[in-house]
Amino acid sequence: MGLIRSTIIKVFIILIIVFPVFISLKTVAETGAEAEPPIIPVLVYHRVISKVTSIYDFTPEQLEEHLKYIRDNGYTPITALQMVESMDNPEQLPSKPVVLTFDDGHKSHYSNVYPLLKKYGYQGTFFVYTDVIAEKSEKQLTWDELREMLQDGMDIQAHTKSHPYLTKISKHETEAAYQKRLTNELQASKLVIEEQLQEEVKLLAYPYGWFNQSIENVAFRAGYRGIFTVNWGTNLPSADCSRLKRRVMENKMTKEEFETILTARPLPIEIIYPEDAGIINKAPEIQFKIPGFATDKVEIKVRSLVAEIARNEDGVFVWSGLQKLTPGYYLIIVKGHDHENRPFINSWGFEYR
Ligand SMILES: [Zn+2]
């Protein structure tokens, strides 16, 4: 009798312990999303003007459509600085953050963007290159305008001094002269903004997104704490702050494309070749793994070339669709969907010399 009774008690105790665990596991499984950290999409806009002349120009009405979408779908805009500073404490992040950035210091950022952001109660980040910022200008922002925007909660950060392709070395430039020019591009712009606005500059956005390891080293020596590329994709709070992703917005994007940009999670890519921001002189056979990703087919895009590729028997994705390359910086963009058809995306770049 004693044995049966103690067995019944044991089973009872086990049930008491296991049942709540079972319930809580079920809760996580049912709500799924709770277990996932928030993703941080960073959007890049350029000029916001009435008469658009390039795919990167937005009319004020088109920008407002995006702001309305952001408001109506529960997103909370934060600045790029708030994003970088909350990476160590992701619990500080809103559940659906988004970062609105505006590059190149165009006058329309004061006349059109700033009033629109204020109308919605949003903050934005303005990456400016300092050679074009003056005391008076018809086309570009002035220091007075930037001071006013900063005081009103806008975030002003660096985009170099003269907006060059940082990876390009001039024909007769020595390595030492190039290094000196790089340092000046990254350091002088930071110091000029800090002096003019009396506010520390902690972030850098690479012009055109072109960079390599040695440029990154110079940027860190200049004191930047967060560096933004234009590699496609969204950022997890655990992302590498030296290579944060941003997506350049184009005025022809559909509402569905915009929605995907805001919601696609980072594809967990393990790059095999070519390495991220590497320099190569032969058209590469692209190779990577996506460990733990549920589906076996992804789409790969490099400039205008798009292909669907499948995982091979070694678990590797291989693509040799690049043949003749001209010198420049190339982005490799990989997109996929999980079994629930949710979009995933990731990208990295290489320089072909
Ligand atoms: Zn730019």
Residues whose N, C-alpha, C, O or C-beta is under 5 A from the ligand:
A	BS01	ZN	D103 D104 P207 Y208
